[in-house]
Amino acid sequence: MIKFFYTRLLSLRNAFIGWWYVIRTQKNAWIHAVATVVVCLVGFWLKLSMWDWAVIVLVIAMVWTAEFLNTALEIVVDLASPDLHPLARVGKDVGAAAVLIAAASSTIIGILIMGKPFIERLQHLWSILRIK
Ligand SMILES: Nc1ncnc2c1ncn2[C@@H]1O[C@H](COP(=O)(O)OP(=O)(O)OP(=O)(O)O)[C@@H](O)[C@H]1O
């Protein structure tokens, strides 16, 4: 039983090492991190509903998952094919496409959920400033 929990703890530790590797080495991950913080701050500011948050968390997780899998793919491709190879290129390009699709669709979903309330909030603020 103790061994079971110990090995689960080790797995968790490995997952965090992988997570830190992505944060440390992938420039795209820095963009995702900034986008994640900005989206969460704006979401709190707009007081999004529970369901809106559920969708936002889902699409944020989708982008991060795509980035993590793409990084894993890049590393395995580099390991298997250190020299240039057309198949290695296709493998990496397809991985990059997955991140692109996740990021683009998340942006659209973010705009659909937060676009209208964000503009309404700005208009509200603007009307308060004009009265003063
Ligand atoms: N071994 C290879 N053989 C052929 N083409 C490759 C190889 N490695 C990389 N490429 C090409 O170079 C591109 C960039 O690959 P690289 O490994 O530098 O990814 P990256 O710059 O880290 O990607 P990202 O910007 O998504 O993090 C790939 O999408 C692919 O088109």
The ligand as a Tripos MOL2 file, in Angstrom:
@<TRIPOS>MOLECULE
LIG
   31    33     1     0     0
SMALL
NO_CHARGES

@<TRIPOS>ATOM
      1 N1         14.3860   16.6590  -37.9930 N.pl3     1 LIG1
      2 C1         13.7390   17.5100  -38.8090 C.ar      1 LIG1
      3 N2         13.5980   17.2090  -40.1280 N.ar      1 LIG1
      4 C2         12.9360   18.0370  -40.9600 C.ar      1 LIG1
      5 N3         12.3370   19.1970  -40.5980 N.ar      1 LIG1
      6 C3         12.4440   19.5550  -39.3000 C.ar      1 LIG1
      7 C4         13.1340   18.7420  -38.3380 C.ar      1 LIG1
      8 N4         13.0650   19.3600  -37.1400 N.ar      1 LIG1
      9 C5         12.3620   20.4710  -37.3390 C.ar      1 LIG1
     10 N5         11.9600   20.6160  -38.6210 N.ar      1 LIG1
     11 C6         11.1550   21.7150  -39.1960 C.3       1 LIG1
     12 O1         11.3770   22.8850  -38.4540 O.3       1 LIG1
     13 C7         10.1670   23.3120  -37.8180 C.3       1 LIG1
     14 C8         10.4750   23.8370  -36.4460 C.3       1 LIG1
     15 O2         10.9610   22.7730  -35.6750 O.3       1 LIG1
     16 P1         11.5030   22.9490  -34.2100 P.3       1 LIG1
     17 O3         11.9040   21.6440  -33.6580 O.co2     1 LIG1
     18 O4         12.5110   24.0540  -34.1940 O.co2     1 LIG1
     19 O5         10.2130   23.3780  -33.5020 O.3       1 LIG1
     20 P2         10.0390   24.6680  -32.6580 P.3       1 LIG1
     21 O6         10.6410   25.8300  -33.3580 O.co2     1 LIG1
     22 O7         10.4950   24.3350  -31.2890 O.co2     1 LIG1
     23 O8          8.4980   24.7410  -32.7760 O.3       1 LIG1
     24 P3          7.6070   25.7000  -31.9340 P.3       1 LIG1
     25 O9          7.9280   27.0780  -32.4700 O.co2     1 LIG1
     26 O10         6.2320   25.1890  -32.2660 O.co2     1 LIG1
     27 O11         8.0240   25.4610  -30.5140 O.co2     1 LIG1
     28 C9          9.2520   22.0860  -37.8190 C.3       1 LIG1
     29 O12         7.8740   22.4430  -37.7990 O.3       1 LIG1
     30 C10         9.6640   21.3920  -39.1040 C.3       1 LIG1
     31 O13         9.0000   21.9750  -40.2260 O.3       1 LIG1
@<TRIPOS>BOND
     1     1     2 1
     2     2     3 ar
     3     2     7 ar
     4     3     4 ar
     5     4     5 ar
     6     5     6 ar
     7     6     7 ar
     8     6    10 ar
     9     7     8 ar
    10     8     9 ar
    11     9    10 ar
    12    10    11 1
    13    11    12 1
    14    11    30 1
    15    12    13 1
    16    13    14 1
    17    13    28 1
    18    14    15 1
    19    15    16 1
    20    16    17 2
    21    16    18 1
    22    16    19 1
    23    19    20 1
    24    20    21 2
    25    20    22 1
    26    20    23 1
    27    23    24 1
    28    24    25 2
    29    24    26 1
    30    24    27 1
    31    28    29 1
    32    28    30 1
    33    30    31 1
@<TRIPOS>SUBSTRUCTURE
     1 LIG1         1 GROUP 0 **** ****
